């Protein structure tokens, strides 16, 4: 809730800026690969480019974050979130070293949360809003299918951007790296927890 609140507060501040002021704000606090800054690598996680951008990210954080936080604890979740967000930003930077466009958004960190969710709750199911022409329905599908399909889209999008023009858009490699990093950390956490339980039960 605190992370969602922080993102929303920053976005509300962005709404008070002019178009020129917002771009200047992004240039300073967004992550520009061509002029990499460790500070911006963190601050960029709390910036968003529009209503759809922040709405989708915060909804995903709300859906997947609370369960992962229950497993990691408040402090552990915060450390995990910031660390995996940094990994995601570094991956996107490596994929676009010469880019002068600022990278903004929490999606890399949230992708890590989604990856951790997949490991921690592999049999869970999530509700998805389905649109088929004029037919609209809410369906329940296994999280592993939803998250697996989402990850595949990120890889396809990232590969499709290789060698392309620097036009901005979705940070596919940040998403992919965040997701894989979240899976790795969650797997290590689960393995260590299982070993501790077995030791105490022995």
N, C-alpha and C positions, 0 to 999 in steps of 0.2 A: 504494500500500500504506500509506503514511503517513497519507493522508486517511482511508482505511478504518479504520486503527488509531485515529485520533483520534476518529472518530465512535463507534466501539465503546467506547472508554474512557469517553467522556462518557455513553453509554447505560448502561454498567455502574454509573456513579455515580448515575444517575437511579434505578436499581433499589434503591438503598439508602435512598431518600427515601420518606417517607410520602406519601399522596395529597395532603395539604395542603402538604407541603414541596415536592412536585413542581410543583404549580400555582404556588407562590411562585417557584420556580426558573424556570419558563416565563415568568412575568410580568416577571422581571428580564432574562433572557437571550434570551427569545423576542422577536420583532418585533411590537409592538402598534401597528397603524397609527394609532390615535387619539392615541398618545403616542410618535411616531416617535423612534427613537434610531439614530444611525449605528453605534454600537457593537453594538447588538442586531441590526442589519441583517446583520452578519457572524457574530456568535455564534449566531444562530438557525439557521445552516446546519449546525451540529453537534449539534442537538437532535432527538430523535425521540420520538413519542408511544406507541410500542409495538413489539413484536417484528416484526409484519408490516411496519410502517412502515420500520424500519431494515433489515430483511431484504431487502425489495424494492429499496430505494435502494442498498444496498451491492452487491447482486447486479448491478444495472444499471451501477454504477460499475466493477465488476470486469470486466464483459463489454465495455463500450465504452471505458472509460478508458485501458486499457493501450495500445491502438493509437493513440489520439489523443496520448497522452503521448510515444509514440515519435516522432511527427512534430514536436511542439512542444518536446520536451526537458523535464526535470524542473522547472526553474524556470519556464519558459514555461507549462507546464501548470498549475502552482500559481497563477500570476498570472491565467491565463485562467479557471480554476475559480472563484476568489474574485470576479473581476470580473463574470463572467456570473451568479454567484449573487446578487450585489448588484443587477444589472439586473433579475433575476427578482423579487427581493423588493420593489424599487421599483415594479414593475408591479403586483404584488398589492396593495401599499399604496395605489396610485392607484385601484385598482378598489374598495377598501373603506376609504376614508379615515376613516370614523367607527367602524370596528370596534374593539372593546375585547378581542377574542380574540387571543391570541398566535399568531403564525405561526412554526411550527417545521418543520425538515426540510431535507435536502440536495437535494430533488428539483428545485428550480429550477436549481441549478448543474449537476446531473446531466443535466437536460434540455438544457442548453447543450452538454454533452459529446456527447449523442446527436445534436444538430444538427450539430456539428463532424464527427462520425463519418460522417454522411450525405454531407457534402461531400467528405471525404477518402477514403472507401471506398464509393463509390456502387454498385459492382458486387458487394460482398461479400454473403455469405449467413449467416444466423444460425439456430441451432437453437431451436425453440419446442416446449414441452410442450403437446400438444393433448388436450383432454378432450371426448369425445363420448359422453355417457351412461356406459356401463360400459367404453367403448373408450378406451384411453390410448395415445398414441404420441408419439414425438419426430419432428418434421418440420423440414426445412430450407427456409427461405423467403428471398427477397431482402430484404436489410435495408431497401431503399427502400420496399417494401410495408409492412413491419412498422412502421417509423418514421413513414411517411406516415399510416397508419391511426391510430397512437397520437396524432399531432398533431391529426388531425381530431376525435378524441374530446375532446381538451383544449379545442378551440375550441367544440365543442357544449356541453361542460360549463360553460364560462365564460359563454357566451351564456345558457344556461339559468338561471344564477344572477343575472343582471342584475335588479335591483329586488327580489330575494328577501330573506328574513330573514337576519340575521347568525347563522348556526347552525354555522359552522365547516365542517370537512370538507376536501376536496381543494382545493388552491390552483391552480385551473386556469389562471388568468392568469399566475401565476409560471411554470408549465410552458411555456405558449405563448411567453411573452417570452424565457425562457431558451433554448428551442429555436431561435427565430428569431435571437436574438443569437448563438448558437453557429454557426449557418449563416453569418451575416454575417461574423463574425471569421475563420472557417475559409476562407471564400471569398477574403477579402482576403489571408490568409496564403498560400494556394495561388497566388494571382495574383502576389504579390511573389516567391515562391520560383521560379515559372516564369520570371519576368522576369530574375531573377538568373542562373539556369541558362543562359538564352538569351544573356545578355550575356557570360558566361564562354566559352560555346561559339562565340561569334562571333569 
